[in-house]
């Protein structure tokens, strides 16, 4: 493959451009086409810890990146009201306690829970303890010491992130063309894409095309008819309304997700503003009501008019077809409940680099890429459905999602957990054991039993083991400064 053409310059397009320029080197011929007239989706501000690997792979300095994107740090997601009004829990990143022998921490915790000898689960999570006190600092792991158990991600301004990556990619040799793609030209015999025709008449030719054109999927669907798996029967929210408001104190090191009448509202703290949005089901709520619920639940004054977005939850049936791979929204969309979309771009880029075609494109590579993509998307989908399935709310929307059928793969996971607290993850499944545990427990699914080997500790040792886990979490968190102080000292936006 000589010439790569990226169609679209949102987060997906510029992430792809930056990564290709970094890993294929300056001799690669990479062109990105974007249209200012169309613009980008303009949301997508919360991430998960894997983004640090992406930035690190590009050699990006963390503090410079956070400053350039008006960013803040994220230790988890706080879920308010998902199990009923007034209830909340956090899905904190990193570990909760530590494994002892063959058995995960939570089995010991479950044993103690049965005899009411326990503190709460989250007291053994360094990220949960730090979040509750609005503290943050990256913790360096030291050889010979217990792992800290801390993991973190970022909140950032998506527009500034794309700008940041654009500078990076252009410095790495990526050529940017501003223009509207009017037509996708294909080989009349085998259907592979040959070029993009711009409105100006210019032809942008390439050997391999990366569709980052957003929801419209200009190449993957418009030209190649890849198909779309609609998952709205499992995840019925199909709209969002978003509005930024002024930044308020304290600067929380976590995203907030608050359940509403027919959906949920996000709150994402940045340095210069707070991002807010309300994801909802149009079958249960009008756009006007959704906007008014959002505006009534802001921490500060709105800085703009609310913006409506529509989506169809699901994924492209085939993300790679012929000489085109779809990344970002053109590959599909799942609501931002666990901030997974940018991660899906990142992992798709990594997969593409692993299976990068040489002189010709092997059907086996395409099949493998699509197989891995399906697995990754389906496991994330199951994790999102769990939040809805295990809700404890009474409104019609929440009753409907609680009663709806769930995929067999999720039903199996829940059954395993309910019986003996087992959390089985397969292959490279994204969410960790600690992640599943927190959402399951946080939303009220308490197992009947636990791993029998957890009984090997004496009563006293069990109490001591749990206490030490809590002390460790407390010690790690207490060494962290206030989140805003950390940012002011290291990565304040200029
Ligand atoms: P877009 O931003 O839509 O970019 C499409 C690009 O294609 C643009 O540059 C456009 O100009 C170009 N284009 C389109 N048509 C043409 C044409 N004909 N000619 C030329 N150029 C064209 N993700 C997260 O990880 N965390 C979150 O918290 C999060 N929140 C979200 C909330 C909502 C409500 C939504 C809808 C998404 C959210 N996402 C989130 C997802 C995230 O926004 C996207 O995954 C990410 O922005 C990637 O978008 P994109 O680049 O694929 O598409």
Boltz pocket constraint, residues with backbone or C-beta under 6 A from the ligand:
constraints:
  - pocket:
      binder: B
      contacts: [[A, 7], [A, 8], [A, 9], [A, 10], [A, 11], [A, 12], [A, 13], [A, 33], [A, 34], [A, 35], [A, 36], [A, 38], [A, 39], [A, 40], [A, 41], [A, 42], [A, 43], [A, 44], [A, 45], [A, 46], [A, 47], [A, 158], [A, 179], [A, 180], [A, 181], [A, 182], [A, 212], [A, 213], [A, 214], [A, 215], [A, 216], [A, 218], [A, 240], [A, 242], [A, 277], [A, 309], [A, 311], [A, 327], [A, 328], [A, 329], [A, 330], [A, 336], [A, 339], [A, 340], [A, 341], [A, 342], [A, 343]]
      max_distance: 6.0
